[in-house]
Amino acid sequence: MKKLTLAFCILTLGSSVAIASNGDATAGKTKSANCVPCHGVDGNSNVNPVWPKLAGQHEDYLVKQLQDFKSKTRNEPLMAAMVDPLTEQDILNLAAYFSSQAAKTTPVESALVERGERIYRGGNKDDKVPACVACHGINGKGNPMANYPTVGGQNNGYTTKQLNDYKNGVRNPEGTAAIMKDVAAKMSTDDMTAVAAYIQNMQ
């Protein structure tokens, strides 16, 4: 398992994503009015567990996802309709705003949290699933240089859906993010649920 973790760490070295995020957080706050029903006033979504928290997410990662929604590279019909009228500057401003907000943890009770922690920190040797910590960090803060997102505190329903989307080819990213397709393909439904529960409880 140490070899698996090391291999994934090596993959991130030298694989940086540079996006010129010249956003205006104040303008982004104004523009975020349409985002509030799903993502909350400050990006801490608590309405539907499959809608993600955006608060505190890496700015460049948010820019990339909004760009992908707009170009249909990332297929999500609801988001496609929301981002279609956005200009490139709107996207930069929204990313600046949500990344500047403080993320709030909403703990969830689950008997699978302990199992999720084991997988997150050490992987699953039987299924050759690498440790999530290799890319997303011990506290779930991700790796902004490689554009790996913050996952700590994320809604478990959203995390589970994304893992399934990677596994089923609904999300088909390129570059360093393509790692997630291989990881999710090896994960069982129970492992996904366990990891998602642990992630939501991360401080």
Helices and strands as residue ranges (DSSP letters): H 2-12, H 25-31, G 32-34, H 36-39, H 59-71, H 77-83, H 88-99, H 113-122, H 133-136, H 156-168, G 175-178, H 179-185, H 189-201
